[in-house]
Amino acid sequence: VAAGAFFATADLRPGSTLAPNADEVLEIDSTMAMSFCVVGSVVLMTLFFFMRYAIYVIMFSFCAGGASCVTQICSACLQYLFPSLRRRVCTVPEVGPVVTADLISLVPAVSLVLGWIKFRRTSIGWIFQDIIGAGFLCMLQRTMRLPNMKVATLLLSSMFFFDIFWVFLSPLLFRQSVMIEVAKGAGTGETVPMLLRIPQAGDPFGAERMLGFGDIALPGLLVSHLLRYDKLSKQRWWTGYFATSIVGYFFGLAATIVVLMWTHAGQPALLYLVPGTLGSTLCRSWCRGEWSKLWHGLPEIDAGAVKAAVDDPETSVIAAESPNADYRQRRTQPEELQRLTRVAPDALGRAE
């Protein structure tokens, strides 16, 4: 989760090779936040009834998507460490330019995927799966963004009840927990790879703990948003909301494990992670008197952008510090300056 937040704020670090292009960023709105619950339910039901066919589609998607994500991460690191590897080799249709670092990065990416395919049913298969999954989740947090706490609350609250229903209440309709049955492969002999596997310490039978991608990605989007908020509002990470959410996630995950060991039954992790992250963040913002700013976004950040444009309208760069602005840095034109000063007169006054 913390690593994903680092990836998600790469665009705020000048020269970072991890920073996404503007067309790669997907900002979640209220409609999309609600659709997560509906789409997730449809996918779960499809997998539950047709797992014998869908499992191989899932495995292929995991391998292809995981290899792509690991390649991008390794390539970004290589380009940062060795600028000479940024030399373009060719251009692939629908993909774009391919540089030397991309070709080199294919080696570890493909090796990890082949290792997972070969050892996925052995005691070491979790290592390959977790590395690929971590890369996938980091790139997901890098690409998807929340504009404000309003959308974050809508998303996490809906998924909070989604998780509870499909783990605890679905047995009333289907005689077994749909979520748990799908995670275990629904009798296909394969386990769904869209989760992290961790061996259970001290278990002579080699049992594993499983944490679904959604239990990491959804709170991770909130954590990424809070780190962005802290950076743009010039707060240190240990005094801002990022640290609060990370600590809340830790205790939420710890509570999940404790209840799991106590009840010996699968638990909806979001039941504990959402209060730990979203709940702690909202409570702290209320105590600090910043609830409104966090809920609606960062209008005060526009003040700095407007002042920069006023100081040097020809060359100043406006960093996308508003939740309603493009995230990519761009050169401010006179028309844009006029628009900013017209729609944000209060912000301009504060900046001056």
Secondary structure, DSSP 4 states (H G I P E B T S, - for coil): -HHHHHHHTGGGSTT-TTPPPGGG-EE--HHHHHHHHHHHHHHHHHHHHHHHHHHHHHHHHHHHHHHHHHHHHHHHHHHHH-GGGG-EEEEETTTEEEEHHHHHHHHHHHHHHHHHHHHTTSTTHHHHHHHHHHHHHHHHHHHEE--SHHHHHHHHHHHHHHHHIIIIITHHHHSS-HHHHHHTTTTSS---SSEEEEEPTT-TT--EEEEEHHHHHHHHHHHHHHHHHHHHTT--TTTSHHHHHHHHHHHHHHHHHHHHHHH-S---THHHHHIIIIIHHHHHHHHTT-HHHHHH--TTHHHHHHHHHHH-TTT-EE---STTS-SS-EEPPHHHHHHHHHH-HHHHHHH-
